[in-house]
Amino acid sequence: MFASTLFTVVGLGALCWLVFNLAVYALPFAVGLTTGLYLHEAGQGVLLSLIAGLFVGGFITALGEFAFDRIRWPPLKLAVGLIYAIPAGIAGFHAAKGLAEFGSAGAGTTTFLSWLGALIIGGTAWARVSGWSEVNAMSEPHPHRSFDEH
């Protein structure tokens, strides 16, 4: 009994960790998957559909990183961040709803937990998308900064 409870908690924890880590990539994944499925339905073959879906998903990720890094106007930066955070929030809503229904929660509790999951996972995606530019700024030497300045 104790072992099954422990494995359930560890499994749910691993699932939540996976959802949080993949939340940023909800938009690129959806666009890549849609591209691959469209090409497959158009009769382009499985291999081409997979390659094109992976390429388009990677391109959308790189485009988002580039845009968030280069844009300096705050309203446009907000819009780019929301483009990535809203699909992650939707994915978080459905993941939290599935987990709450799996736990046999009531209707009100399921709705509350679903919205809470959407806010937390959407916020996590926003934080990670906004962190893309800071990671790039810290990894490359900045021409105007020096370690000698105090």
Secondary structure by P-SEA (a helix, b strand, c coil): caaaaaaaaaaaaaaaaaaaaaccaaaaaaaaaaaaaaaaaacccaaaaaaaaaaaaaaaaaaaaaaaaccccaaaaaaaaaaaaaaaaaaaaaaaaaaaaaacccaaaaaaaaaaaaaaaaaaaaaaaaaaaaaaaaaccccccccccc
